[in-house]
């Protein structure tokens, strides 16, 4: 029986050949379209990660802002008495 590593190596060998074989059968327009779609998918992933990081940062800042407003309100009550 083949080991997991042998199986991985076997399929990796054909995986490397597959992309080149597919590209050789495509017209230049088809290759361009495929590359465009791949680039859009990569940038969509980057954009989603960036939005998530921005949302995390904004939610992390919110309690600080709320505390600052509460502190300011307490100080203004203190001075108005």
LINBELNOR-V517943 format. One record per residue. PSI is psi as a letter, one per 40 degrees, with the letter a starting at -180 (none if undefined). D_CENTER is the distance of its C-alpha to the mean C-alpha in Angstrom with 1 decimal. Layout:
# LINBELNOR-V517943
psi = [PSI/PSI]
d_center = [D_CENTER/D_CENTER]
This chain:
# LINBELNOR-V517943
psi = [i/i/i/d/d/d/d/d/d/d/d/d/d/d/d/d/d/d/d/d/d/d/d/d/e/i/i/d/d/d/d/d/d/d/d/d/d/d/d/d/d/d/d/d/d/d/d/d/d/d/d/d/d/d/d/d/d/d/d/d/d/d/d/d/d/d/d/d/d/d/d/d/d/d/d/d/d/d/d/e/none]
d_center = [39.1/36.1/33.9/30.1/29.7/32.1/30.3/26.9/28.8/30.5/27.4/25.5/28.6/28.4/24.6/25.2/28.0/26.4/24.0/26.9/29.3/27.2/26.7/30.4/31.3/29.2/30.6/29.0/27.9/26.2/24.4/23.3/22.0/20.1/18.5/17.7/16.0/13.9/13.0/12.2/9.9/8.0/8.1/7.3/3.8/4.1/6.4/5.1/3.7/6.9/8.9/8.5/9.6/12.3/13.4/13.8/15.7/17.8/18.7/19.7/21.9/23.6/26.0/27.1/27.9/29.7/31.7/32.6/33.9/35.9/37.3/38.3/40.0/41.8/43.0/44.3/46.1/47.6/48.9/50.2/52.5]
